[in-house]
Amino acid sequence: MNFRLKLASIVVGSTMLSGVSYGALYGFGPAEMWTAEQISALSASVGTNITTFGTTFGNQMTIKFEQIISAVAVATKQEALSASVVADNSRQTAEQLINASRAQHRTRPRPRPTSTSTQRPAKVSTLAAP
């Protein structure tokens, strides 16, 4: 056992004096410092990316919203214009119908009054005789 104890102490001693000993120290070795630096750098990068995405996405949504509102406004104006055209055409058709009716009325021959037609008809009593 004495040999094993000596061998273990030599291994532990040589490990503590070599460059590998820094990795054995919990929380203070080069791997931990490198990892902490990488985490800090990547955290800052992720935060920047999230902020950039939020800003650009918000701007794109605003632009798309304005485009949609503009398209709806154009469609509404076109619909109102077509309704106005239909109403104007209906009015013009009605006016043309009235003008045609008046023209027909003017060109019809009028009946001439006769001598019998100018006399008043005799009164007829509707009361029954007793």
C-alpha positions as CSV (number, residue, x, y, z in Angstrom):
1,M,0.0,0.0,0.0
2,N,2.8,2.3,0.6
3,F,3.8,2.0,-3.0
4,R,0.3,2.9,-4.1
5,L,0.2,5.9,-1.9
6,K,3.5,7.2,-3.2
7,L,2.4,6.7,-6.8
8,A,-0.9,8.6,-6.1
9,S,1.0,11.5,-4.5
10,I,3.4,11.7,-7.5
11,V,0.5,11.7,-10.0
12,V,-1.4,14.4,-8.0
13,G,1.7,16.5,-7.6
14,S,2.7,16.4,-11.2
15,T,-0.9,17.2,-12.2
16,M,-1.0,20.2,-10.0
17,L,2.2,21.6,-11.3
18,S,1.4,21.1,-15.0
19,G,-0.8,23.2,-17.3
20,V,-3.5,20.6,-17.0
21,S,-4.1,21.7,-13.4
22,Y,-6.0,24.8,-14.5
23,G,-8.7,22.6,-16.1
24,A,-9.1,20.7,-12.9
25,L,-9.9,23.8,-10.9
26,Y,-13.7,24.2,-10.8
27,G,-14.9,27.4,-12.3
28,F,-11.6,29.1,-12.8
29,G,-10.0,27.2,-15.6
30,P,-9.4,28.4,-19.2
31,A,-12.4,26.4,-20.5
32,E,-14.7,28.1,-18.1
33,M,-13.4,31.5,-18.9
34,W,-13.7,30.9,-22.7
35,T,-17.2,29.5,-22.2
36,A,-18.2,32.6,-20.2
37,E,-16.8,34.9,-22.8
38,Q,-18.6,33.1,-25.6
39,I,-21.9,33.1,-23.6
40,S,-21.5,36.9,-23.1
41,A,-20.7,37.5,-26.8
42,L,-23.5,35.3,-28.1
43,S,-26.0,36.8,-25.6
44,A,-25.2,40.3,-26.9
45,S,-25.5,39.0,-30.5
46,V,-28.9,37.4,-29.8
47,G,-30.2,40.5,-28.1
48,T,-29.1,42.6,-31.1
49,N,-30.7,40.2,-33.5
50,I,-34.0,40.2,-31.6
51,T,-34.0,44.0,-31.5
52,T,-33.2,44.3,-35.2
53,F,-35.9,41.7,-36.1
54,G,-38.5,43.5,-34.0
55,T,-37.7,46.8,-35.7
56,T,-37.6,45.5,-39.2
57,F,-40.7,43.3,-38.7
58,G,-42.6,46.3,-37.3
59,N,-41.6,48.5,-40.2
60,Q,-42.6,45.8,-42.7
61,M,-46.0,45.3,-41.0
62,T,-46.6,49.0,-41.1
63,I,-45.8,49.2,-44.8
64,K,-48.1,46.2,-45.5
65,F,-50.9,47.7,-43.4
66,E,-50.6,50.9,-45.4
67,Q,-50.7,49.0,-48.7
68,I,-53.8,47.1,-47.6
69,I,-55.5,50.3,-46.5
70,S,-54.6,51.9,-49.8
71,A,-55.9,48.9,-51.8
72,V,-59.2,48.9,-49.8
73,A,-59.6,52.6,-50.5
74,V,-59.0,52.1,-54.2
75,A,-61.5,49.3,-54.3
76,T,-64.1,51.4,-52.4
77,K,-63.6,54.3,-54.8
78,Q,-64.0,52.0,-57.8
79,E,-67.2,50.4,-56.4
80,A,-68.6,53.9,-55.7
81,L,-67.7,55.0,-59.2
82,S,-69.4,51.9,-60.8
83,A,-72.5,52.5,-58.6
84,S,-72.6,56.1,-59.8
85,V,-72.2,55.0,-63.4
86,V,-75.1,52.5,-63.0
87,A,-77.3,55.2,-61.4
88,D,-76.5,57.7,-64.1
89,N,-77.3,55.2,-66.8
90,S,-80.6,54.3,-65.1
91,R,-81.5,58.0,-64.9
92,Q,-80.6,58.6,-68.6
93,T,-82.6,55.5,-69.6
94,A,-85.6,56.9,-67.6
95,E,-85.3,60.3,-69.2
96,Q,-85.1,58.8,-72.7
97,L,-88.2,56.7,-72.0
98,I,-90.1,59.8,-70.9
99,N,-88.9,61.8,-73.9
100,A,-90.0,58.9,-76.2
101,S,-93.3,58.8,-74.5
102,R,-93.8,62.5,-74.9
103,A,-92.8,62.4,-78.6
104,Q,-95.3,59.6,-79.2
105,H,-98.0,61.5,-77.4
106,R,-97.3,64.6,-79.6
107,T,-97.4,62.7,-82.8
108,R,-100.6,60.9,-82.1
109,P,-103.7,62.2,-84.0
110,R,-106.1,63.7,-81.6
111,P,-109.8,62.9,-81.9
112,R,-111.8,65.8,-83.3
113,P,-114.8,66.9,-81.3
114,T,-118.1,66.2,-82.8
115,S,-121.2,68.2,-82.3
116,T,-122.9,65.5,-80.3
117,S,-119.9,65.0,-78.1
118,T,-119.9,68.6,-77.0
119,Q,-123.4,68.4,-75.6
120,R,-123.9,67.5,-72.1
121,P,-125.6,64.2,-71.5
122,A,-129.1,64.4,-70.0
123,K,-129.4,63.8,-66.3
124,V,-130.6,60.4,-65.5
125,S,-132.4,60.0,-62.2
126,T,-131.3,57.1,-60.2
127,L,-134.2,57.3,-57.8
128,A,-136.9,54.8,-58.3
129,A,-140.4,55.9,-58.8
130,P,-142.9,55.3,-55.9
